[in-house]
Amino acid sequence: MDSSLAVWLVVAISIAAANLPFLTERVFGFIPLKPKAAGDGASSARTKPLALRLLELIVLYFVVGFLARLLESGIGGVFAQNWEFYAITGCLFLVLAFPGFVLRYLRKRRP
């Protein structure tokens, strides 16, 4: 695989993975949440709490990092990374998640 193609593939997967927790009510996009008790008067809509969305975001960061490392090893040698690399890529992953966060929590919903 060409190195520039691998880079763009990692960027595209990072954008999709960073926004996935905010765009769906299923855990990791395919595990449905358990229904709430019928007698509590709540609506049937189940929403994920913010803590679960952030946990998903952290797990998906490591999944994308593992995929990127696999692609890098397929191209050639894998470079050793220090804590600075993980701090920068973690912040970049949070920035890539911002559109999904805005759509979920900051967008004004019309009745």
Rosetta blueprint (number, residue, H / E / L):
1 M L
2 D L
3 S H
4 S H
5 L H
6 A H
7 V H
8 W H
9 L H
10 V H
11 V H
12 A H
13 I H
14 S H
15 I H
16 A H
17 A H
18 A H
19 N H
20 L H
21 P H
22 F H
23 L H
24 T L
25 E L
26 R L
27 V E
28 F L
29 G L
30 F L
31 I E
32 P L
33 L L
34 K L
35 P L
36 K L
37 A L
38 A H
39 G H
40 D H
41 G L
42 A L
43 S L
44 S L
45 A L
46 R L
47 T L
48 K L
49 P L
50 L H
51 A H
52 L H
53 R H
54 L H
55 L H
56 E H
57 L H
58 I H
59 V H
60 L H
61 Y H
62 F H
63 V H
64 V H
65 G H
66 F H
67 L H
68 A H
69 R H
70 L H
71 L H
72 E H
73 S H
74 G H
75 I H
76 G L
77 G L
78 V L
79 F L
80 A L
81 Q L
82 N L
83 W H
84 E H
85 F H
86 Y H
87 A H
88 I H
89 T H
90 G H
91 C H
92 L H
93 F H
94 L H
95 V H
96 L H
97 A L
98 F H
99 P H
100 G H
101 F H
102 V H
103 L H
104 R H
105 Y H
106 L H
107 R L
108 K L
109 R L
110 R L
111 P L
